[in-house]
């Protein structure tokens, strides 16, 4: 074969390959193709193998997958606190509005960012810092609703618009933590105070009940002593004719006196007792006891008292080493 013929065949093959490359194309899944003929929109093609008019048509691919954009919005609350609000927006092109998404917006993410800023700045300045934290989910719903209403006209669907955090200035955050800690400390102090109050009231009630029972015991003990003395006096007068009640009481009190001396002498720790040593000491003791008894009875009857008093006759001084 002659050289000129080979050259012609080569040129034909090359042209054929170029035509095939220019004619056949593939659209991938989750992608749409926008076909223009001589620079004018012609059609939208779906995923698969397609044919173009060579040198007359061109195809542009549009991604239909969900995309995510992150924005950081700085604004001021109603109580003049500056906060940083991170917003995460997930969006995608609607399959039936590929034309609008491709031709109406040149930079979709920048447009979405502008609308997010506008929405946040329209809501947060109306709320205090505490209300902003409380209504975080409500702000997300409001931002999504406004973005949906606007971006649908451009062929975009807003899947979510989440306010992921609310970040006040570090000094404001520290102050909020201090306030919270102080409130909790106040509640704890009140609880401890109430507990101490209840404990003291219960202790006072227990002590009052103990004193009352102790008083009842002492009163019962004294009543038993009085009853016993009364019975002893009556028995003695019946056994010894002519004895008066005063004689019997003097004898009983003298007996008690010597019993008391015996107890003092037998108890541990008492090793020295001073006592009168004259022969009339016992008679002096009895005279002193009767004198104390008469004085006690006279003062008791003057005050309206009744019954026989019990006098502790232990008048002997005791010295302990």
TORKEDO-393299 format. One record per residue (C-alpha): x, y, z; residue number from 0. Coordinates in nm, 4 decimals, padded with zeros to 6 digits. Example, Ala and Ser with C-alpha at 12.3 -4.5 7.8 and 13.67 -1.06 7.14 Angstrom:
<atoms>
+----------+----------+----------+-----+
:        X :        Y :        Z :  nr :
+----------+----------+----------+-----+
:  01.2300 : -00.4500 :  00.7800 :   0 :
:  01.3670 : -00.1060 :  00.7140 :   1 :
+----------+----------+----------+-----+
</atoms>
This chain:
<atoms>
+----------+----------+----------+-----+
:        X :        Y :        Z :  nr :
+----------+----------+----------+-----+
:  00.0000 :  00.0000 :  00.0000 :   0 :
:  00.1304 :  00.3375 : -00.0925 :   1 :
:  00.2296 :  00.5876 :  00.1687 :   2 :
: -00.0343 :  00.8442 :  00.0723 :   3 :
: -00.3031 :  00.5833 :  00.1155 :   4 :
: -00.1784 :  00.4959 :  00.4633 :   5 :
: -00.1831 :  00.8580 :  00.5597 :   6 :
: -00.5411 :  00.8961 :  00.4440 :   7 :
: -00.6503 :  00.5822 :  00.6303 :   8 :
: -00.4831 :  00.7076 :  00.9452 :   9 :
: -00.6570 :  01.0419 :  00.9204 :  10 :
: -00.9950 :  00.8719 :  00.8711 :  11 :
: -00.9401 :  00.6481 :  01.1734 :  12 :
: -00.8378 :  00.9449 :  01.3863 :  13 :
: -01.1416 :  01.1425 :  01.2807 :  14 :
: -01.3615 :  00.8438 :  01.3569 :  15 :
: -01.2175 :  00.8147 :  01.7067 :  16 :
: -01.2698 :  01.1827 :  01.7701 :  17 :
: -01.6272 :  01.1578 :  01.6497 :  18 :
: -01.6929 :  00.8621 :  01.8784 :  19 :
: -01.5393 :  01.0494 :  02.1733 :  20 :
: -01.7493 :  01.3516 :  02.0955 :  21 :
: -02.0650 :  01.1523 :  02.0357 :  22 :
: -02.0831 :  00.8963 :  02.3187 :  23 :
: -02.0830 :  00.9871 :  02.6921 :  24 :
: -02.1942 :  00.8312 :  03.0222 :  25 :
: -02.3891 :  00.9873 :  03.3108 :  26 :
: -02.3203 :  00.8270 :  03.6501 :  27 :
: -02.5744 :  00.7327 :  03.9146 :  28 :
: -02.6873 :  01.0194 :  04.1454 :  29 :
: -02.5869 :  01.2586 :  03.8696 :  30 :
: -02.7852 :  01.4466 :  03.6044 :  31 :
: -02.6574 :  01.5750 :  03.2715 :  32 :
: -02.7433 :  01.9202 :  03.1317 :  33 :
: -02.7055 :  01.9176 :  02.7528 :  34 :
: -02.6598 :  02.2422 :  02.5604 :  35 :
: -02.6764 :  02.2702 :  02.1812 :  36 :
: -02.4681 :  02.5534 :  02.0437 :  37 :
: -02.4714 :  02.7151 :  02.3893 :  38 :
: -02.8465 :  02.6908 :  02.4451 :  39 :
: -03.0156 :  02.4570 :  02.6941 :  40 :
: -03.1514 :  02.1531 :  02.5128 :  41 :
: -03.2332 :  01.8765 :  02.7580 :  42 :
: -03.1577 :  01.7026 :  03.0880 :  43 :
: -03.0378 :  01.3440 :  03.0673 :  44 :
: -03.0495 :  01.0718 :  03.3318 :  45 :
: -02.7756 :  00.8224 :  03.4313 :  46 :
: -02.6632 :  00.5916 :  03.1483 :  47 :
: -02.5030 :  00.5979 :  02.8012 :  48 :
: -02.6037 :  00.8840 :  02.5740 :  49 :
: -02.5202 :  01.0335 :  02.2324 :  50 :
: -02.4316 :  01.3919 :  02.1498 :  51 :
: -02.4390 :  01.5758 :  01.8206 :  52 :
: -02.0664 :  01.6052 :  01.7429 :  53 :
: -01.9274 :  01.9589 :  01.7746 :  54 :
: -02.2780 :  02.0916 :  01.8266 :  55 :
: -02.3699 :  01.9746 :  02.1756 :  56 :
: -02.1929 :  01.9702 :  02.5101 :  57 :
: -02.2874 :  01.8115 :  02.8442 :  58 :
: -02.2475 :  01.9417 :  03.2035 :  59 :
: -02.2785 :  01.7139 :  03.5034 :  60 :
: -02.4840 :  01.8041 :  03.8108 :  61 :
: -02.4278 :  01.6159 :  04.1403 :  62 :
: -02.7563 :  01.5087 :  04.3056 :  63 :
: -02.5993 :  01.3768 :  04.6286 :  64 :
: -02.6608 :  01.5388 :  04.9690 :  65 :
: -02.3938 :  01.7930 :  05.0556 :  66 :
: -02.3070 :  01.9559 :  05.3850 :  67 :
: -02.1989 :  02.3108 :  05.4538 :  68 :
: -02.0675 :  02.4467 :  05.7880 :  69 :
: -02.1160 :  02.8090 :  05.8887 :  70 :
: -02.0144 :  03.0123 :  06.1948 :  71 :
: -02.2468 :  03.3011 :  06.2766 :  72 :
: -02.1551 :  03.5687 :  06.5328 :  73 :
: -02.4408 :  03.7704 :  06.6760 :  74 :
: -02.5566 :  03.9517 :  06.9900 :  75 :
: -02.8373 :  03.8433 :  07.2198 :  76 :
: -03.1056 :  04.0639 :  07.3694 :  77 :
: -02.9033 :  04.1034 :  07.6912 :  78 :
: -02.5966 :  04.2229 :  07.4936 :  79 :
: -02.3925 :  03.9013 :  07.5010 :  80 :
: -02.1972 :  03.8143 :  07.1866 :  81 :
: -02.2189 :  03.4474 :  07.0907 :  82 :
: -02.0792 :  03.2226 :  06.8200 :  83 :
: -02.3425 :  02.9941 :  06.6649 :  84 :
: -02.2169 :  02.7063 :  06.4467 :  85 :
: -02.4788 :  02.5962 :  06.1901 :  86 :
: -02.4623 :  02.2766 :  05.9836 :  87 :
: -02.6775 :  02.2698 :  05.6682 :  88 :
: -02.7371 :  01.9592 :  05.4555 :  89 :
: -02.8806 :  02.0234 :  05.1109 :  90 :
: -02.9220 :  01.8617 :  04.7677 :  91 :
: -03.0499 :  01.9462 :  04.4209 :  92 :
: -03.4062 :  01.8350 :  04.3496 :  93 :
: -03.4037 :  01.5889 :  04.0535 :  94 :
: -03.7009 :  01.7621 :  03.8889 :  95 :
: -03.5431 :  02.1084 :  03.9263 :  96 :
: -03.1968 :  02.0518 :  03.7867 :  97 :
: -03.2462 :  02.3370 :  03.5387 :  98 :
: -03.3147 :  02.5914 :  03.8174 :  99 :
: -03.0248 :  02.4689 :  04.0312 : 100 :
: -02.7816 :  02.4809 :  03.7381 : 101 :
: -02.8767 :  02.8117 :  03.5847 : 102 :
: -03.0201 :  03.0269 :  03.8653 : 103 :
: -02.7371 :  03.0063 :  04.1188 : 104 :
: -02.3702 :  03.0339 :  04.0356 : 105 :
: -02.2461 :  02.9672 :  04.3941 : 106 :
: -02.5176 :  02.7782 :  04.5865 : 107 :
: -02.3159 :  02.7423 :  04.9095 : 108 :
: -02.2504 :  03.1156 :  04.9284 : 109 :
: -02.6208 :  03.1846 :  04.8786 : 110 :
: -02.7144 :  02.9368 :  05.1519 : 111 :
: -02.4598 :  03.0986 :  05.3864 : 112 :
: -02.6156 :  03.4414 :  05.3272 : 113 :
: -02.9653 :  03.3129 :  05.4031 : 114 :
: -02.8430 :  03.1327 :  05.7181 : 115 :
: -02.6819 :  03.4531 :  05.8475 : 116 :
: -02.9984 :  03.6469 :  05.7728 : 117 :
: -03.2176 :  03.3925 :  05.9541 : 118 :
: -02.9944 :  03.3699 :  06.2644 : 119 :
: -02.9598 :  03.7473 :  06.2893 : 120 :
: -03.3379 :  03.7746 :  06.2679 : 121 :
: -03.4028 :  03.5437 :  06.5643 : 122 :
: -03.1199 :  03.5464 :  06.8214 : 123 :
: -03.1122 :  03.9259 :  06.8896 : 124 :
: -03.4732 :  03.8948 :  07.0114 : 125 :
: -03.3752 :  03.6393 :  07.2787 : 126 :
: -03.1703 :  03.6584 :  07.5965 : 127 :
: -02.8745 :  03.4252 :  07.6377 : 128 :
: -03.0717 :  03.1832 :  07.8543 : 129 :
: -03.3630 :  03.1876 :  07.6097 : 130 :
: -03.1205 :  03.1216 :  07.3239 : 131 :
: -02.9974 :  02.8064 :  07.4976 : 132 :
: -03.3544 :  02.7007 :  07.5772 : 133 :
: -03.4749 :  02.7555 :  07.2199 : 134 :
: -03.1781 :  02.6066 :  07.0351 : 135 :
: -03.3909 :  02.3414 :  06.8628 : 136 :
: -03.6552 :  02.6045 :  06.7815 : 137 :
: -03.3912 :  02.8198 :  06.6114 : 138 :
: -03.2872 :  02.5182 :  06.4014 : 139 :
: -03.6476 :  02.4612 :  06.2923 : 140 :
: -03.6908 :  02.8277 :  06.2029 : 141 :
: -03.3684 :  02.8368 :  05.9989 : 142 :
: -03.4653 :  02.5214 :  05.8074 : 143 :
: -03.8143 :  02.6530 :  05.7341 : 144 :
: -03.6826 :  02.9833 :  05.5985 : 145 :
: -03.4113 :  02.8149 :  05.3928 : 146 :
: -03.6618 :  02.5674 :  05.2496 : 147 :
: -03.8981 :  02.8438 :  05.1456 : 148 :
: -03.6197 :  03.0332 :  04.9683 : 149 :
: -03.3980 :  02.7584 :  04.8254 : 150 :
: -03.6851 :  02.5523 :  04.6797 : 151 :
: -03.7277 :  02.8254 :  04.4217 : 152 :
: -03.3681 :  02.7692 :  04.3160 : 153 :
: -03.4061 :  02.3921 :  04.2865 : 154 :
: -03.2513 :  02.2972 :  04.6212 : 155 :
: -03.3941 :  02.0919 :  04.9066 : 156 :
: -03.2732 :  02.1679 :  05.2617 : 157 :
: -03.2583 :  01.8341 :  05.4460 : 158 :
: -03.1490 :  01.9744 :  05.7832 : 159 :
: -03.0272 :  02.3011 :  05.9297 : 160 :
: -02.8859 :  02.2294 :  06.2745 : 161 :
: -02.7650 :  02.4806 :  06.5314 : 162 :
: -02.4949 :  02.2540 :  06.6719 : 163 :
: -02.3805 :  02.4780 :  06.9563 : 164 :
: -02.4091 :  02.8174 :  07.1237 : 165 :
: -02.0710 :  02.9522 :  07.2307 : 166 :
: -02.0686 :  03.2691 :  07.4442 : 167 :
: -01.7532 :  03.4552 :  07.5353 : 168 :
: -01.5295 :  03.2639 :  07.7765 : 169 :
: -01.5772 :  03.5267 :  08.0507 : 170 :
: -01.9544 :  03.5016 :  08.0185 : 171 :
: -01.9325 :  03.1219 :  08.0356 : 172 :
: -01.7194 :  03.1396 :  08.3516 : 173 :
: -01.9681 :  03.3829 :  08.5080 : 174 :
: -02.2583 :  03.1496 :  08.4245 : 175 :
: -02.0728 :  02.8584 :  08.5846 : 176 :
: -02.0032 :  03.0686 :  08.8963 : 177 :
: -02.3711 :  03.1645 :  08.9238 : 178 :
: -02.4773 :  02.8030 :  08.8877 : 179 :
: -02.2229 :  02.6901 :  09.1468 : 180 :
: -02.3385 :  02.9604 :  09.3906 : 181 :
: -02.7029 :  02.8605 :  09.3477 : 182 :
: -02.6218 :  02.4962 :  09.4096 : 183 :
: -02.4143 :  02.5897 :  09.7167 : 184 :
: -02.7086 :  02.7925 :  09.8477 : 185 :
: -02.9457 :  02.4997 :  09.8032 : 186 :
: -02.6969 :  02.2681 :  09.9764 : 187 :
: -02.6589 :  02.5129 :  10.2667 : 188 :
: -03.0365 :  02.5356 :  10.3063 : 189 :
: -03.0612 :  02.1578 :  10.3084 : 190 :
: -02.7871 :  02.1290 :  10.5723 : 191 :
: -02.9575 :  02.3985 :  10.7808 : 192 :
: -03.2905 :  02.2172 :  10.7666 : 193 :
: -03.1185 :  01.8919 :  10.8658 : 194 :
: -02.9440 :  02.0589 :  11.1618 : 195 :
: -03.2725 :  02.2204 :  11.2662 : 196 :
: -03.4562 :  01.8885 :  11.2594 : 197 :
: -03.1731 :  01.7220 :  11.4545 : 198 :
: -03.1731 :  01.9915 :  11.7235 : 199 :
: -03.5523 :  01.9858 :  11.7536 : 200 :
: -03.5475 :  01.6092 :  11.7946 : 201 :
: -03.2688 :  01.6331 :  12.0531 : 202 :
: -03.4636 :  01.8990 :  12.2454 : 203 :
: -03.7786 :  01.6860 :  12.2335 : 204 :
: -03.5846 :  01.3837 :  12.3566 : 205 :
: -03.4236 :  01.5864 :  12.6366 : 206 :
: -03.7597 :  01.7342 :  12.7394 : 207 :
: -03.9165 :  01.3892 :  12.7462 : 208 :
: -03.6206 :  01.2575 :  12.9471 : 209 :
: -03.6497 :  01.5422 :  13.2008 : 210 :
: -04.0237 :  01.4869 :  13.2303 : 211 :
: -03.9747 :  01.1160 :  13.2969 : 212 :
: -03.6940 :  01.1928 :  13.5415 : 213 :
: -03.9180 :  01.4394 :  13.7268 : 214 :
: -04.1965 :  01.1840 :  13.7429 : 215 :
: -03.9489 :  00.9299 :  13.8836 : 216 :
: -03.8211 :  01.1701 :  14.1504 : 217 :
: -04.1766 :  01.2662 :  14.2471 : 218 :
: -04.2741 :  00.8997 :  14.2717 : 219 :
: -03.9640 :  00.8264 :  14.4807 : 220 :
: -04.0428 :  01.1106 :  14.7234 : 221 :
: -04.4044 :  01.0068 :  14.7450 : 222 :
: -04.2939 :  00.6523 :  14.8297 : 223 :
: -04.0627 :  00.7872 :  15.1033 : 224 :
: -04.3434 :  00.9995 :  15.2503 : 225 :
: -04.5843 :  00.7065 :  15.2432 : 226 :
: -04.3267 :  00.4836 :  15.4083 : 227 :
: -04.2540 :  00.7363 :  15.6821 : 228 :
: -04.6230 :  00.7871 :  15.7436 : 229 :
: -04.6772 :  00.4119 :  15.7806 : 230 :
: -04.3734 :  00.3797 :  16.0112 : 231 :
: -04.4938 :  00.6598 :  16.2370 : 232 :
: -04.8399 :  00.5107 :  16.2676 : 233 :
: -04.7015 :  00.1640 :  16.3491 : 234 :
: -04.4614 :  00.3096 :  16.6098 : 235 :
: -04.7356 :  00.5064 :  16.7851 : 236 :
: -04.9513 :  00.1974 :  16.8027 : 237 :
: -04.6621 : -00.0096 :  16.9436 : 238 :
: -04.5400 :  00.2531 :  17.1957 : 239 :
: -04.8334 :  00.4155 :  17.3830 : 240 :
: -04.7862 :  00.7836 :  17.4687 : 241 :
: -04.5307 :  00.8525 :  17.1903 : 242 :
: -04.6030 :  01.1640 :  16.9903 : 243 :
: -04.5591 :  01.2092 :  16.6158 : 244 :
: -04.2736 :  01.4500 :  16.6862 : 245 :
: -04.0886 :  01.1896 :  16.8931 : 246 :
: -04.1264 :  00.9307 :  16.6240 : 247 :
: -04.0068 :  01.1708 :  16.3517 : 248 :
: -03.7037 :  01.2718 :  16.5618 : 249 :
: -03.6112 :  00.9049 :  16.6079 : 250 :
: -03.6513 :  00.8324 :  16.2360 : 251 :
: -03.4458 :  01.1347 :  16.1325 : 252 :
: -03.1720 :  01.0482 :  16.3821 : 253 :
: -03.1640 :  00.6959 :  16.2401 : 254 :
: -03.1321 :  00.8393 :  15.8914 : 255 :
: -02.8513 :  01.0615 :  16.0114 : 256 :
: -02.6455 :  00.7727 :  16.1400 : 257 :
: -02.7203 :  00.5684 :  15.8284 : 258 :
: -02.5827 :  00.8575 :  15.6253 : 259 :
: -02.2636 :  00.8598 :  15.8348 : 260 :
: -02.2284 :  00.4886 :  15.7747 : 261 :
: -02.2610 :  00.5357 :  15.3963 : 262 :
: -02.0009 :  00.8117 :  15.3998 : 263 :
: -01.7584 :  00.5978 :  15.5911 : 264 :
: -01.7948 :  00.2926 :  15.3690 : 265 :
: -01.7686 :  00.4696 :  15.0324 : 266 :
: -01.4342 :  00.4698 :  14.8574 : 267 :
: -01.2322 :  00.7920 :  14.8497 : 268 :
: -01.3513 :  00.9157 :  15.1948 : 269 :
: -01.0791 :  00.8565 :  15.4500 : 270 :
: -01.1203 :  01.1481 :  15.6942 : 271 :
: -01.4414 :  01.2463 :  15.8814 : 272 :
: -01.4595 :  01.5194 :  16.1485 : 273 :
: -01.7212 :  01.4486 :  16.4180 : 274 :
: -01.7952 :  01.6000 :  16.7641 : 275 :
: -01.6514 :  01.3781 :  17.0414 : 276 :
: -01.8327 :  01.5106 :  17.3526 : 277 :
: -02.0796 :  01.2739 :  17.5297 : 278 :
: -02.3792 :  01.4940 :  17.4529 : 279 :
: -02.3163 :  01.4962 :  17.0814 : 280 :
: -02.6058 :  01.2611 :  17.0010 : 281 :
: -02.8470 :  01.4791 :  17.2024 : 282 :
: -02.7166 :  01.7898 :  17.0221 : 283 :
: -02.7752 :  01.6173 :  16.6897 : 284 :
: -03.1340 :  01.5403 :  16.7871 : 285 :
: -03.1985 :  01.8960 :  16.9091 : 286 :
: -03.0599 :  02.0364 :  16.5827 : 287 :
: -03.2643 :  01.7933 :  16.3743 : 288 :
: -03.5876 :  01.8773 :  16.5635 : 289 :
: -03.5143 :  02.2479 :  16.5337 : 290 :
: -03.4660 :  02.2111 :  16.1570 : 291 :
: -03.7784 :  01.9995 :  16.1350 : 292 :
: -03.9938 :  02.2530 :  16.3235 : 293 :
: -03.8626 :  02.5385 :  16.1081 : 294 :
: -03.9270 :  02.3422 :  15.7904 : 295 :
: -04.2783 :  02.2487 :  15.9023 : 296 :
: -04.3624 :  02.6082 :  16.0034 : 297 :
: -04.2425 :  02.7469 :  15.6666 : 298 :
: -04.4273 :  02.4698 :  15.4826 : 299 :
: -04.7584 :  02.5317 :  15.6608 : 300 :
: -04.7252 :  02.9059 :  15.6067 : 301 :
: -04.6905 :  02.8425 :  15.2358 : 302 :
: -04.9857 :  02.6098 :  15.2366 : 303 :
: -04.7756 :  02.2918 :  15.2351 : 304 :
: -04.9104 :  01.9678 :  15.3702 : 305 :
: -04.7568 :  01.6390 :  15.4869 : 306 :
: -04.4326 :  01.5573 :  15.6658 : 307 :
: -04.1113 :  01.6941 :  15.5166 : 308 :
: -03.8053 :  01.4765 :  15.4666 : 309 :
: -03.4906 :  01.6501 :  15.5869 : 310 :
: -03.1434 :  01.5325 :  15.4882 : 311 :
: -02.9576 :  01.5216 :  15.8197 : 312 :
: -02.6090 :  01.4921 :  15.6726 : 313 :
: -02.4548 :  01.8034 :  15.8355 : 314 :
: -02.1145 :  01.6591 :  15.9205 : 315 :
: -01.8300 :  01.8115 :  15.7105 : 316 :
: -01.6235 :  01.5620 :  15.5164 : 317 :
: -01.2639 :  01.6121 :  15.4052 : 318 :
: -01.1238 :  01.4121 :  15.1150 : 319 :
: -00.7549 :  01.3612 :  15.0385 : 320 :
+----------+----------+----------+-----+
</atoms>
